[in-house]
Amino acid sequence: MGIISWLLIGGLAGWIASIIMGRNDRMGCIANIGVGVLGAFIGGLAMNKLGHQGMTGFNLHSFLVALGGSVFLLAILSLIWGKKG
């Protein structure tokens, strides 16, 4: 996957994850992209450890992996920073 694909999937996954986690009002575009790209990396690593394919390209599977990693990342950040963070 190229950098543009990572940014597109990451931005969309980060935005949807921030809506799911109720943090959309506190996050901007750059934060959503950052969370999405980091979430894609985390989700890809987790899927590889479980013996499945991680990020496979610009497709629904990769988006769902990135979304899962992004929700996980936001959940961990909420535990660290509390509900105000």
PyMOL commands that set and color helices and strands:
alter all, ss='L'
color gray80, all
select helices_A, chain A and resi 3-20+24-26+29-49+60-81
alter helices_A, ss='H'
color red, helices_A
deselect
rebuild
show_as cartoon
